[in-house]
Every structure is written in structure tokens, then in C-alpha cells.
Amino acid sequence: MNKTETPPEFARIQCACTNLKMASRVVGRAYDAFLAPFDLNVTQYAILVNVSRYQPVSQMKLAAHLNLERTTLYREVAPLAKKKWLKISATSKGVTKTLELTPSGQEVVKQAIVEWEKIQNGFTDNFGKERWNEFLTTLEEIREYFSFRNLGVPL
């Protein structure tokens, strides 16, 4: 191609995985921007909110609920514990660790949820209630379809 030719337009990407990852990155960056004033990313926010709902909750159960690798959960929990927003305790058997919000963690959730609701409501309002519910169902179906395929089970 010489200098005067225009490069070809990119075609629509057909790969489901690439499209989902592209959407996830764009959405994640937007949510992260809204949560930045609280020194949180969207994964840490999800951890705090879900701990507040189910506390005390085991790290393993929370990782499964959020579909996170355990190492990812541990990596995201560490700074939250360091800021004293989460309390990590061993169970009576000493093996399983549970998470609970501290009073300062509860305050962070209370404040951050206001910003989270702004971006969440803007996003869901854009879809409308019916399309939003269809979208949630589609996402659940996608997760279900691929959940056992990640274990090396051939299609």
C-alpha cells in the first residue's frame, strides 16, 4: 500500500470471546473510574458488597460466587484488609478463612454505592428494564454454557 491509499476498514469481530473481553474492558474501566475516589476497583467493590450481604463468608465460597480464581480473590482482598475495611478470620478448624466488613469497610461501601448506582443506573436505563433483564439472562446463559468447558471438557 502506498502513502496515498486509505487503510481498509476493520471488519466486525465475530469471535464471541474477543467481543466479551472488549466489552468487559470498556465497562470495567468506566466502573473503575466511578469508584476511583474510594481507592477501589470494580472487583474490590464487588467483594466488599458481597461480603456485606453474606458475612461472615468464606473466601472460597465468595470466590465461587464471584467466579474468581482464588488467587485473584486473595490478591484483591489483601489491600482491603490492609486498609482495615475487611477482617480476615480463621474458622474454628483453622483452615478456612472468613471475611467480614469492619465498621470502616461498611462506611466505604455506604459511600461507594452512591457512585456505583450512578453508573449502574445510567447503564441499565440505557437498555430499558426488559432489555436489561434479557441481557442478564444472556450473561447467565453464557457463564453456564462455558462453566464446564473450562475444565478441559471437549465441546
Chimera marker file (.cmm) of the C-alpha trace (Angstrom):
<marker_set name="trace">
<marker id="1" x="0.000" y="0.000" z="0.000" r="1" g="1" b="0" radius="0.5"/>
<marker id="2" x="1.390" y="3.397" z="-0.908" r="1" g="1" b="0" radius="0.5"/>
<marker id="3" x="1.116" y="6.543" z="1.200" r="1" g="1" b="0" radius="0.5"/>
<marker id="4" x="-1.995" y="7.826" z="-0.573" r="1" g="1" b="0" radius="0.5"/>
<marker id="5" x="-4.102" y="4.705" z="-0.127" r="1" g="1" b="0" radius="0.5"/>
<marker id="6" x="-6.501" y="4.531" z="2.781" r="1" g="1" b="0" radius="0.5"/>
<marker id="7" x="-6.149" y="1.519" z="5.005" r="1" g="1" b="0" radius="0.5"/>
<marker id="8" x="-9.040" y="-0.925" z="4.831" r="1" g="1" b="0" radius="0.5"/>
<marker id="9" x="-11.801" y="-0.676" z="7.417" r="1" g="1" b="0" radius="0.5"/>
<marker id="10" x="-11.706" y="-3.312" z="10.091" r="1" g="1" b="0" radius="0.5"/>
<marker id="11" x="-14.468" y="-5.874" z="9.779" r="1" g="1" b="0" radius="0.5"/>
<marker id="12" x="-16.852" y="-6.607" z="12.612" r="1" g="1" b="0" radius="0.5"/>
<marker id="13" x="-15.234" y="-9.053" z="15.025" r="1" g="1" b="0" radius="0.5"/>
<marker id="14" x="-17.139" y="-12.332" z="15.063" r="1" g="1" b="0" radius="0.5"/>
<marker id="15" x="-15.356" y="-14.059" z="17.951" r="1" g="1" b="0" radius="0.5"/>
<marker id="16" x="-17.646" y="-14.249" z="20.994" r="1" g="1" b="0" radius="0.5"/>
<marker id="17" x="-14.716" y="-14.314" z="23.420" r="1" g="1" b="0" radius="0.5"/>
<marker id="18" x="-12.985" y="-11.281" z="21.890" r="1" g="1" b="0" radius="0.5"/>
<marker id="19" x="-16.232" y="-9.290" z="21.889" r="1" g="1" b="0" radius="0.5"/>
<marker id="20" x="-16.975" y="-10.185" z="25.513" r="1" g="1" b="0" radius="0.5"/>
<marker id="21" x="-13.440" y="-9.271" z="26.597" r="1" g="1" b="0" radius="0.5"/>
<marker id="22" x="-13.594" y="-5.982" z="24.693" r="1" g="1" b="0" radius="0.5"/>
<marker id="23" x="-16.922" y="-5.101" z="26.325" r="1" g="1" b="0" radius="0.5"/>
<marker id="24" x="-15.637" y="-6.187" z="29.737" r="1" g="1" b="0" radius="0.5"/>
<marker id="25" x="-12.580" y="-3.937" z="29.473" r="1" g="1" b="0" radius="0.5"/>
<marker id="26" x="-14.620" y="-0.888" z="28.425" r="1" g="1" b="0" radius="0.5"/>
<marker id="27" x="-17.269" y="-1.442" z="31.108" r="1" g="1" b="0" radius="0.5"/>
<marker id="28" x="-14.669" y="-2.240" z="33.775" r="1" g="1" b="0" radius="0.5"/>
<marker id="29" x="-12.708" y="0.947" z="33.061" r="1" g="1" b="0" radius="0.5"/>
<marker id="30" x="-15.900" y="3.020" z="33.327" r="1" g="1" b="0" radius="0.5"/>
<marker id="31" x="-16.896" y="1.465" z="36.660" r="1" g="1" b="0" radius="0.5"/>
<marker id="32" x="-13.312" y="1.765" z="37.933" r="1" g="1" b="0" radius="0.5"/>
<marker id="33" x="-13.376" y="5.497" z="37.126" r="1" g="1" b="0" radius="0.5"/>
<marker id="34" x="-16.527" y="5.978" z="39.209" r="1" g="1" b="0" radius="0.5"/>
<marker id="35" x="-15.024" y="4.016" z="42.109" r="1" g="1" b="0" radius="0.5"/>
<marker id="36" x="-11.557" y="5.635" z="41.943" r="1" g="1" b="0" radius="0.5"/>
<marker id="37" x="-12.369" y="8.324" z="44.561" r="1" g="1" b="0" radius="0.5"/>
<marker id="38" x="-12.715" y="5.477" z="47.074" r="1" g="1" b="0" radius="0.5"/>
<marker id="39" x="-9.446" y="3.830" z="46.015" r="1" g="1" b="0" radius="0.5"/>
<marker id="40" x="-11.444" y="0.821" z="44.762" r="1" g="1" b="0" radius="0.5"/>
<marker id="41" x="-11.673" y="-1.067" z="41.513" r="1" g="1" b="0" radius="0.5"/>
<marker id="42" x="-14.874" y="-2.808" z="40.446" r="1" g="1" b="0" radius="0.5"/>
<marker id="43" x="-13.640" y="-6.233" z="41.606" r="1" g="1" b="0" radius="0.5"/>
<marker id="44" x="-12.819" y="-4.924" z="45.075" r="1" g="1" b="0" radius="0.5"/>
<marker id="45" x="-16.190" y="-3.169" z="45.195" r="1" g="1" b="0" radius="0.5"/>
<marker id="46" x="-17.950" y="-6.440" z="44.306" r="1" g="1" b="0" radius="0.5"/>
<marker id="47" x="-16.009" y="-8.194" z="47.060" r="1" g="1" b="0" radius="0.5"/>
<marker id="48" x="-16.965" y="-5.605" z="49.680" r="1" g="1" b="0" radius="0.5"/>
<marker id="49" x="-20.628" y="-5.526" z="48.667" r="1" g="1" b="0" radius="0.5"/>
<marker id="50" x="-20.933" y="-9.307" z="48.633" r="1" g="1" b="0" radius="0.5"/>
<marker id="51" x="-19.124" y="-9.656" z="51.947" r="1" g="1" b="0" radius="0.5"/>
<marker id="52" x="-21.599" y="-7.139" z="53.392" r="1" g="1" b="0" radius="0.5"/>
<marker id="53" x="-24.502" y="-9.269" z="52.113" r="1" g="1" b="0" radius="0.5"/>
<marker id="54" x="-23.264" y="-12.684" z="53.247" r="1" g="1" b="0" radius="0.5"/>
<marker id="55" x="-20.875" y="-12.069" z="56.140" r="1" g="1" b="0" radius="0.5"/>
<marker id="56" x="-19.188" y="-13.865" z="57.576" r="1" g="1" b="0" radius="0.5"/>
<marker id="57" x="-18.392" y="-15.570" z="54.278" r="1" g="1" b="0" radius="0.5"/>
<marker id="58" x="-15.593" y="-17.986" z="53.463" r="1" g="1" b="0" radius="0.5"/>
<marker id="59" x="-13.077" y="-16.825" z="50.899" r="1" g="1" b="0" radius="0.5"/>
<marker id="60" x="-13.629" y="-19.990" z="48.857" r="1" g="1" b="0" radius="0.5"/>
<marker id="61" x="-17.415" y="-19.515" z="48.720" r="1" g="1" b="0" radius="0.5"/>
<marker id="62" x="-17.014" y="-15.854" z="47.812" r="1" g="1" b="0" radius="0.5"/>
<marker id="63" x="-14.537" y="-16.703" z="45.044" r="1" g="1" b="0" radius="0.5"/>
<marker id="64" x="-17.003" y="-19.242" z="43.646" r="1" g="1" b="0" radius="0.5"/>
<marker id="65" x="-19.924" y="-16.794" z="43.911" r="1" g="1" b="0" radius="0.5"/>
<marker id="66" x="-17.990" y="-14.088" z="42.032" r="1" g="1" b="0" radius="0.5"/>
<marker id="67" x="-16.457" y="-16.630" z="39.638" r="1" g="1" b="0" radius="0.5"/>
<marker id="68" x="-12.957" y="-15.508" z="40.622" r="1" g="1" b="0" radius="0.5"/>
<marker id="69" x="-9.832" y="-17.595" z="40.829" r="1" g="1" b="0" radius="0.5"/>
<marker id="70" x="-8.904" y="-17.945" z="44.492" r="1" g="1" b="0" radius="0.5"/>
<marker id="71" x="-5.550" y="-16.277" z="43.865" r="1" g="1" b="0" radius="0.5"/>
<marker id="72" x="-7.329" y="-13.305" z="42.272" r="1" g="1" b="0" radius="0.5"/>
<marker id="73" x="-9.608" y="-13.035" z="45.286" r="1" g="1" b="0" radius="0.5"/>
<marker id="74" x="-6.642" y="-13.164" z="47.681" r="1" g="1" b="0" radius="0.5"/>
<marker id="75" x="-4.802" y="-10.512" z="45.655" r="1" g="1" b="0" radius="0.5"/>
<marker id="76" x="-7.857" y="-8.206" z="45.691" r="1" g="1" b="0" radius="0.5"/>
<marker id="77" x="-8.649" y="-8.839" z="49.378" r="1" g="1" b="0" radius="0.5"/>
<marker id="78" x="-5.121" y="-8.044" z="50.622" r="1" g="1" b="0" radius="0.5"/>
<marker id="79" x="-5.284" y="-4.254" z="50.109" r="1" g="1" b="0" radius="0.5"/>
<marker id="80" x="-8.822" y="-4.160" z="51.533" r="1" g="1" b="0" radius="0.5"/>
<marker id="81" x="-7.596" y="-5.890" z="54.690" r="1" g="1" b="0" radius="0.5"/>
<marker id="82" x="-4.550" y="-3.606" z="54.834" r="1" g="1" b="0" radius="0.5"/>
<marker id="83" x="-6.887" y="-0.580" z="54.764" r="1" g="1" b="0" radius="0.5"/>
<marker id="84" x="-8.794" y="-2.277" z="57.600" r="1" g="1" b="0" radius="0.5"/>
<marker id="85" x="-12.006" y="-2.492" z="55.545" r="1" g="1" b="0" radius="0.5"/>
<marker id="86" x="-12.098" y="-6.289" z="55.837" r="1" g="1" b="0" radius="0.5"/>
<marker id="87" x="-11.443" y="-8.575" z="58.760" r="1" g="1" b="0" radius="0.5"/>
<marker id="88" x="-9.981" y="-11.969" z="57.826" r="1" g="1" b="0" radius="0.5"/>
<marker id="89" x="-10.556" y="-14.717" z="60.390" r="1" g="1" b="0" radius="0.5"/>
<marker id="90" x="-9.767" y="-18.404" z="60.502" r="1" g="1" b="0" radius="0.5"/>
<marker id="91" x="-12.628" y="-20.764" z="61.300" r="1" g="1" b="0" radius="0.5"/>
<marker id="92" x="-12.533" y="-22.939" z="64.401" r="1" g="1" b="0" radius="0.5"/>
<marker id="93" x="-10.846" y="-25.648" z="62.324" r="1" g="1" b="0" radius="0.5"/>
<marker id="94" x="-8.246" y="-23.070" z="61.328" r="1" g="1" b="0" radius="0.5"/>
<marker id="95" x="-8.262" y="-23.931" z="57.637" r="1" g="1" b="0" radius="0.5"/>
<marker id="96" x="-10.995" y="-21.874" z="56.010" r="1" g="1" b="0" radius="0.5"/>
<marker id="97" x="-10.693" y="-18.122" z="56.247" r="1" g="1" b="0" radius="0.5"/>
<marker id="98" x="-13.781" y="-15.969" z="56.503" r="1" g="1" b="0" radius="0.5"/>
<marker id="99" x="-14.308" y="-12.341" z="55.606" r="1" g="1" b="0" radius="0.5"/>
<marker id="100" x="-16.312" y="-9.677" z="57.397" r="1" g="1" b="0" radius="0.5"/>
<marker id="101" x="-16.599" y="-5.936" z="56.890" r="1" g="1" b="0" radius="0.5"/>
<marker id="102" x="-15.151" y="-3.717" z="59.570" r="1" g="1" b="0" radius="0.5"/>
<marker id="103" x="-17.011" y="-0.542" z="60.551" r="1" g="1" b="0" radius="0.5"/>
<marker id="104" x="-14.749" y="1.470" z="58.218" r="1" g="1" b="0" radius="0.5"/>
<marker id="105" x="-15.438" y="-1.074" z="55.460" r="1" g="1" b="0" radius="0.5"/>
<marker id="106" x="-19.166" y="-0.607" z="55.992" r="1" g="1" b="0" radius="0.5"/>
<marker id="107" x="-18.693" y="3.150" z="55.657" r="1" g="1" b="0" radius="0.5"/>
<marker id="108" x="-16.739" y="2.777" z="52.406" r="1" g="1" b="0" radius="0.5"/>
<marker id="109" x="-19.484" y="0.563" z="50.953" r="1" g="1" b="0" radius="0.5"/>
<marker id="110" x="-22.131" y="3.068" z="52.050" r="1" g="1" b="0" radius="0.5"/>
<marker id="111" x="-20.301" y="5.901" z="50.277" r="1" g="1" b="0" radius="0.5"/>
<marker id="112" x="-19.169" y="3.970" z="47.187" r="1" g="1" b="0" radius="0.5"/>
<marker id="113" x="-22.613" y="2.561" z="46.470" r="1" g="1" b="0" radius="0.5"/>
<marker id="114" x="-23.823" y="6.090" z="45.680" r="1" g="1" b="0" radius="0.5"/>
<marker id="115" x="-21.284" y="6.398" z="42.838" r="1" g="1" b="0" radius="0.5"/>
<marker id="116" x="-21.833" y="2.798" z="41.746" r="1" g="1" b="0" radius="0.5"/>
<marker id="117" x="-25.585" y="3.461" z="41.470" r="1" g="1" b="0" radius="0.5"/>
<marker id="118" x="-24.918" y="6.438" z="39.180" r="1" g="1" b="0" radius="0.5"/>
<marker id="119" x="-23.065" y="4.386" z="36.582" r="1" g="1" b="0" radius="0.5"/>
<marker id="120" x="-25.195" y="1.276" z="37.097" r="1" g="1" b="0" radius="0.5"/>
<marker id="121" x="-28.482" y="3.157" z="36.685" r="1" g="1" b="0" radius="0.5"/>
<marker id="122" x="-27.172" y="5.056" z="33.673" r="1" g="1" b="0" radius="0.5"/>
<marker id="123" x="-26.193" y="1.773" z="32.057" r="1" g="1" b="0" radius="0.5"/>
<marker id="124" x="-29.408" y="-0.089" z="32.864" r="1" g="1" b="0" radius="0.5"/>
<marker id="125" x="-31.646" y="2.880" z="31.995" r="1" g="1" b="0" radius="0.5"/>
<marker id="126" x="-29.997" y="2.963" z="28.573" r="1" g="1" b="0" radius="0.5"/>
<marker id="127" x="-31.216" y="-0.595" z="27.955" r="1" g="1" b="0" radius="0.5"/>
<marker id="128" x="-34.670" y="-0.307" z="29.465" r="1" g="1" b="0" radius="0.5"/>
<marker id="129" x="-35.966" y="-2.793" z="32.028" r="1" g="1" b="0" radius="0.5"/>
<marker id="130" x="-36.979" y="-5.535" z="29.577" r="1" g="1" b="0" radius="0.5"/>
<marker id="131" x="-33.739" y="-5.460" z="27.561" r="1" g="1" b="0" radius="0.5"/>
<marker id="132" x="-31.684" y="-5.269" z="30.762" r="1" g="1" b="0" radius="0.5"/>
<marker id="133" x="-33.347" y="-8.404" z="32.143" r="1" g="1" b="0" radius="0.5"/>
<marker id="134" x="-32.818" y="-10.175" z="28.800" r="1" g="1" b="0" radius="0.5"/>
<marker id="135" x="-29.168" y="-9.111" z="28.884" r="1" g="1" b="0" radius="0.5"/>
<marker id="136" x="-28.728" y="-10.506" z="32.413" r="1" g="1" b="0" radius="0.5"/>
<marker id="137" x="-30.310" y="-13.781" z="31.303" r="1" g="1" b="0" radius="0.5"/>
<marker id="138" x="-27.975" y="-13.931" z="28.298" r="1" g="1" b="0" radius="0.5"/>
<marker id="139" x="-24.934" y="-13.341" z="30.510" r="1" g="1" b="0" radius="0.5"/>
<marker id="140" x="-26.077" y="-16.101" z="32.879" r="1" g="1" b="0" radius="0.5"/>
<marker id="141" x="-26.532" y="-18.466" z="29.926" r="1" g="1" b="0" radius="0.5"/>
<marker id="142" x="-23.053" y="-17.623" z="28.639" r="1" g="1" b="0" radius="0.5"/>
<marker id="143" x="-21.496" y="-18.334" z="32.042" r="1" g="1" b="0" radius="0.5"/>
<marker id="144" x="-23.435" y="-21.582" z="32.345" r="1" g="1" b="0" radius="0.5"/>
<marker id="145" x="-22.537" y="-22.714" z="28.814" r="1" g="1" b="0" radius="0.5"/>
<marker id="146" x="-18.824" y="-22.207" z="29.351" r="1" g="1" b="0" radius="0.5"/>
<marker id="147" x="-18.528" y="-23.126" z="33.034" r="1" g="1" b="0" radius="0.5"/>
<marker id="148" x="-17.784" y="-26.826" z="32.488" r="1" g="1" b="0" radius="0.5"/>
<marker id="149" x="-15.857" y="-26.214" z="29.278" r="1" g="1" b="0" radius="0.5"/>
<marker id="150" x="-13.102" y="-24.522" z="31.258" r="1" g="1" b="0" radius="0.5"/>
<marker id="151" x="-12.279" y="-27.883" z="32.796" r="1" g="1" b="0" radius="0.5"/>
<marker id="152" x="-10.839" y="-29.265" z="29.580" r="1" g="1" b="0" radius="0.5"/>
<marker id="153" x="-14.072" y="-30.965" z="28.553" r="1" g="1" b="0" radius="0.5"/>
<marker id="154" x="-14.234" y="-31.066" z="24.746" r="1" g="1" b="0" radius="0.5"/>
<marker id="155" x="-17.174" y="-29.348" z="23.088" r="1" g="1" b="0" radius="0.5"/>
<link id1="1" id2="2" r="1" g="1" b="0" radius="0.2"/>
<link id1="2" id2="3" r="1" g="1" b="0" radius="0.2"/>
<link id1="3" id2="4" r="1" g="1" b="0" radius="0.2"/>
<link id1="4" id2="5" r="1" g="1" b="0" radius="0.2"/>
<link id1="5" id2="6" r="1" g="1" b="0" radius="0.2"/>
<link id1="6" id2="7" r="1" g="1" b="0" radius="0.2"/>
<link id1="7" id2="8" r="1" g="1" b="0" radius="0.2"/>
<link id1="8" id2="9" r="1" g="1" b="0" radius="0.2"/>
<link id1="9" id2="10" r="1" g="1" b="0" radius="0.2"/>
<link id1="10" id2="11" r="1" g="1" b="0" radius="0.2"/>
<link id1="11" id2="12" r="1" g="1" b="0" radius="0.2"/>
<link id1="12" id2="13" r="1" g="1" b="0" radius="0.2"/>
<link id1="13" id2="14" r="1" g="1" b="0" radius="0.2"/>
<link id1="14" id2="15" r="1" g="1" b="0" radius="0.2"/>
<link id1="15" id2="16" r="1" g="1" b="0" radius="0.2"/>
<link id1="16" id2="17" r="1" g="1" b="0" radius="0.2"/>
<link id1="17" id2="18" r="1" g="1" b="0" radius="0.2"/>
<link id1="18" id2="19" r="1" g="1" b="0" radius="0.2"/>
<link id1="19" id2="20" r="1" g="1" b="0" radius="0.2"/>
<link id1="20" id2="21" r="1" g="1" b="0" radius="0.2"/>
<link id1="21" id2="22" r="1" g="1" b="0" radius="0.2"/>
<link id1="22" id2="23" r="1" g="1" b="0" radius="0.2"/>
<link id1="23" id2="24" r="1" g="1" b="0" radius="0.2"/>
<link id1="24" id2="25" r="1" g="1" b="0" radius="0.2"/>
<link id1="25" id2="26" r="1" g="1" b="0" radius="0.2"/>
<link id1="26" id2="27" r="1" g="1" b="0" radius="0.2"/>
<link id1="27" id2="28" r="1" g="1" b="0" radius="0.2"/>
<link id1="28" id2="29" r="1" g="1" b="0" radius="0.2"/>
<link id1="29" id2="30" r="1" g="1" b="0" radius="0.2"/>
<link id1="30" id2="31" r="1" g="1" b="0" radius="0.2"/>
<link id1="31" id2="32" r="1" g="1" b="0" radius="0.2"/>
<link id1="32" id2="33" r="1" g="1" b="0" radius="0.2"/>
<link id1="33" id2="34" r="1" g="1" b="0" radius="0.2"/>
<link id1="34" id2="35" r="1" g="1" b="0" radius="0.2"/>
<link id1="35" id2="36" r="1" g="1" b="0" radius="0.2"/>
<link id1="36" id2="37" r="1" g="1" b="0" radius="0.2"/>
<link id1="37" id2="38" r="1" g="1" b="0" radius="0.2"/>
<link id1="38" id2="39" r="1" g="1" b="0" radius="0.2"/>
<link id1="39" id2="40" r="1" g="1" b="0" radius="0.2"/>
<link id1="40" id2="41" r="1" g="1" b="0" radius="0.2"/>
<link id1="41" id2="42" r="1" g="1" b="0" radius="0.2"/>
<link id1="42" id2="43" r="1" g="1" b="0" radius="0.2"/>
<link id1="43" id2="44" r="1" g="1" b="0" radius="0.2"/>
<link id1="44" id2="45" r="1" g="1" b="0" radius="0.2"/>
<link id1="45" id2="46" r="1" g="1" b="0" radius="0.2"/>
<link id1="46" id2="47" r="1" g="1" b="0" radius="0.2"/>
<link id1="47" id2="48" r="1" g="1" b="0" radius="0.2"/>
<link id1="48" id2="49" r="1" g="1" b="0" radius="0.2"/>
<link id1="49" id2="50" r="1" g="1" b="0" radius="0.2"/>
<link id1="50" id2="51" r="1" g="1" b="0" radius="0.2"/>
<link id1="51" id2="52" r="1" g="1" b="0" radius="0.2"/>
<link id1="52" id2="53" r="1" g="1" b="0" radius="0.2"/>
<link id1="53" id2="54" r="1" g="1" b="0" radius="0.2"/>
<link id1="54" id2="55" r="1" g="1" b="0" radius="0.2"/>
<link id1="55" id2="56" r="1" g="1" b="0" radius="0.2"/>
<link id1="56" id2="57" r="1" g="1" b="0" radius="0.2"/>
<link id1="57" id2="58" r="1" g="1" b="0" radius="0.2"/>
<link id1="58" id2="59" r="1" g="1" b="0" radius="0.2"/>
<link id1="59" id2="60" r="1" g="1" b="0" radius="0.2"/>
<link id1="60" id2="61" r="1" g="1" b="0" radius="0.2"/>
<link id1="61" id2="62" r="1" g="1" b="0" radius="0.2"/>
<link id1="62" id2="63" r="1" g="1" b="0" radius="0.2"/>
<link id1="63" id2="64" r="1" g="1" b="0" radius="0.2"/>
<link id1="64" id2="65" r="1" g="1" b="0" radius="0.2"/>
<link id1="65" id2="66" r="1" g="1" b="0" radius="0.2"/>
<link id1="66" id2="67" r="1" g="1" b="0" radius="0.2"/>
<link id1="67" id2="68" r="1" g="1" b="0" radius="0.2"/>
<link id1="68" id2="69" r="1" g="1" b="0" radius="0.2"/>
<link id1="69" id2="70" r="1" g="1" b="0" radius="0.2"/>
<link id1="70" id2="71" r="1" g="1" b="0" radius="0.2"/>
<link id1="71" id2="72" r="1" g="1" b="0" radius="0.2"/>
<link id1="72" id2="73" r="1" g="1" b="0" radius="0.2"/>
<link id1="73" id2="74" r="1" g="1" b="0" radius="0.2"/>
<link id1="74" id2="75" r="1" g="1" b="0" radius="0.2"/>
<link id1="75" id2="76" r="1" g="1" b="0" radius="0.2"/>
<link id1="76" id2="77" r="1" g="1" b="0" radius="0.2"/>
<link id1="77" id2="78" r="1" g="1" b="0" radius="0.2"/>
<link id1="78" id2="79" r="1" g="1" b="0" radius="0.2"/>
<link id1="79" id2="80" r="1" g="1" b="0" radius="0.2"/>
<link id1="80" id2="81" r="1" g="1" b="0" radius="0.2"/>
<link id1="81" id2="82" r="1" g="1" b="0" radius="0.2"/>
<link id1="82" id2="83" r="1" g="1" b="0" radius="0.2"/>
<link id1="83" id2="84" r="1" g="1" b="0" radius="0.2"/>
<link id1="84" id2="85" r="1" g="1" b="0" radius="0.2"/>
<link id1="85" id2="86" r="1" g="1" b="0" radius="0.2"/>
<link id1="86" id2="87" r="1" g="1" b="0" radius="0.2"/>
<link id1="87" id2="88" r="1" g="1" b="0" radius="0.2"/>
<link id1="88" id2="89" r="1" g="1" b="0" radius="0.2"/>
<link id1="89" id2="90" r="1" g="1" b="0" radius="0.2"/>
<link id1="90" id2="91" r="1" g="1" b="0" radius="0.2"/>
<link id1="91" id2="92" r="1" g="1" b="0" radius="0.2"/>
<link id1="92" id2="93" r="1" g="1" b="0" radius="0.2"/>
<link id1="93" id2="94" r="1" g="1" b="0" radius="0.2"/>
<link id1="94" id2="95" r="1" g="1" b="0" radius="0.2"/>
<link id1="95" id2="96" r="1" g="1" b="0" radius="0.2"/>
<link id1="96" id2="97" r="1" g="1" b="0" radius="0.2"/>
<link id1="97" id2="98" r="1" g="1" b="0" radius="0.2"/>
<link id1="98" id2="99" r="1" g="1" b="0" radius="0.2"/>
<link id1="99" id2="100" r="1" g="1" b="0" radius="0.2"/>
<link id1="100" id2="101" r="1" g="1" b="0" radius="0.2"/>
<link id1="101" id2="102" r="1" g="1" b="0" radius="0.2"/>
<link id1="102" id2="103" r="1" g="1" b="0" radius="0.2"/>
<link id1="103" id2="104" r="1" g="1" b="0" radius="0.2"/>
<link id1="104" id2="105" r="1" g="1" b="0" radius="0.2"/>
<link id1="105" id2="106" r="1" g="1" b="0" radius="0.2"/>
<link id1="106" id2="107" r="1" g="1" b="0" radius="0.2"/>
<link id1="107" id2="108" r="1" g="1" b="0" radius="0.2"/>
<link id1="108" id2="109" r="1" g="1" b="0" radius="0.2"/>
<link id1="109" id2="110" r="1" g="1" b="0" radius="0.2"/>
<link id1="110" id2="111" r="1" g="1" b="0" radius="0.2"/>
<link id1="111" id2="112" r="1" g="1" b="0" radius="0.2"/>
<link id1="112" id2="113" r="1" g="1" b="0" radius="0.2"/>
<link id1="113" id2="114" r="1" g="1" b="0" radius="0.2"/>
<link id1="114" id2="115" r="1" g="1" b="0" radius="0.2"/>
<link id1="115" id2="116" r="1" g="1" b="0" radius="0.2"/>
<link id1="116" id2="117" r="1" g="1" b="0" radius="0.2"/>
<link id1="117" id2="118" r="1" g="1" b="0" radius="0.2"/>
<link id1="118" id2="119" r="1" g="1" b="0" radius="0.2"/>
<link id1="119" id2="120" r="1" g="1" b="0" radius="0.2"/>
<link id1="120" id2="121" r="1" g="1" b="0" radius="0.2"/>
<link id1="121" id2="122" r="1" g="1" b="0" radius="0.2"/>
<link id1="122" id2="123" r="1" g="1" b="0" radius="0.2"/>
<link id1="123" id2="124" r="1" g="1" b="0" radius="0.2"/>
<link id1="124" id2="125" r="1" g="1" b="0" radius="0.2"/>
<link id1="125" id2="126" r="1" g="1" b="0" radius="0.2"/>
<link id1="126" id2="127" r="1" g="1" b="0" radius="0.2"/>
<link id1="127" id2="128" r="1" g="1" b="0" radius="0.2"/>
<link id1="128" id2="129" r="1" g="1" b="0" radius="0.2"/>
<link id1="129" id2="130" r="1" g="1" b="0" radius="0.2"/>
<link id1="130" id2="131" r="1" g="1" b="0" radius="0.2"/>
<link id1="131" id2="132" r="1" g="1" b="0" radius="0.2"/>
<link id1="132" id2="133" r="1" g="1" b="0" radius="0.2"/>
<link id1="133" id2="134" r="1" g="1" b="0" radius="0.2"/>
<link id1="134" id2="135" r="1" g="1" b="0" radius="0.2"/>
<link id1="135" id2="136" r="1" g="1" b="0" radius="0.2"/>
<link id1="136" id2="137" r="1" g="1" b="0" radius="0.2"/>
<link id1="137" id2="138" r="1" g="1" b="0" radius="0.2"/>
<link id1="138" id2="139" r="1" g="1" b="0" radius="0.2"/>
<link id1="139" id2="140" r="1" g="1" b="0" radius="0.2"/>
<link id1="140" id2="141" r="1" g="1" b="0" radius="0.2"/>
<link id1="141" id2="142" r="1" g="1" b="0" radius="0.2"/>
<link id1="142" id2="143" r="1" g="1" b="0" radius="0.2"/>
<link id1="143" id2="144" r="1" g="1" b="0" radius="0.2"/>
<link id1="144" id2="145" r="1" g="1" b="0" radius="0.2"/>
<link id1="145" id2="146" r="1" g="1" b="0" radius="0.2"/>
<link id1="146" id2="147" r="1" g="1" b="0" radius="0.2"/>
<link id1="147" id2="148" r="1" g="1" b="0" radius="0.2"/>
<link id1="148" id2="149" r="1" g="1" b="0" radius="0.2"/>
<link id1="149" id2="150" r="1" g="1" b="0" radius="0.2"/>
<link id1="150" id2="151" r="1" g="1" b="0" radius="0.2"/>
<link id1="151" id2="152" r="1" g="1" b="0" radius="0.2"/>
<link id1="152" id2="153" r="1" g="1" b="0" radius="0.2"/>
<link id1="153" id2="154" r="1" g="1" b="0" radius="0.2"/>
<link id1="154" id2="155" r="1" g="1" b="0" radius="0.2"/>
</marker_set>
